[in-house]
Amino acid sequence: MHKVPAFIKFKLKKYTNETEHDNFSHIRGMHIARFHETIKK
């Protein structure tokens, strides 16, 4: 593994965390939407 400058590592980590958070929010949003659909029926 070649040495990656700390600031790039930090940026990469931040990006990864944000992406994971977005995916989580998206999935949670879908679950909530589905839940509301179930209530409406």
C-alpha positions in Angstrom: 0.0 0.0 0.0 1.6 3.3 -1.1 1.5 6.2 1.3 -1.5 8.5 0.8 -1.2 12.1 2.0 -3.2 12.6 5.2 -5.4 15.3 3.7 -6.4 13.1 0.8 -7.2 10.3 3.2 -9.3 12.7 5.2 -11.2 13.9 2.2 -11.7 10.4 1.0 -13.0 9.3 4.5 -15.3 12.3 4.6 -16.7 11.6 1.2 -17.2 7.9 2.0 -19.0 8.8 5.2 -21.3 11.3 3.4 -22.0 8.8 0.7 -22.9 6.1 3.2 -25.1 8.6 5.1 -26.9 9.5 1.8 -27.5 5.9 1.0 -28.8 5.3 4.5 -31.1 8.3 4.3 -32.4 7.1 0.9 -33.1 3.6 2.2 -34.8 5.0 5.3 -36.8 7.4 3.1 -38.0 4.5 1.0 -39.0 2.5 4.1 -41.0 5.5 5.5 -42.7 6.0 2.1 -43.6 2.3 2.0 -44.9 2.5 5.5 -47.2 5.5 4.6 -48.5 3.6 1.6 -49.4 0.7 3.9 -51.3 3.0 6.2 -53.2 4.6 3.4 -54.6 1.3 2.1 
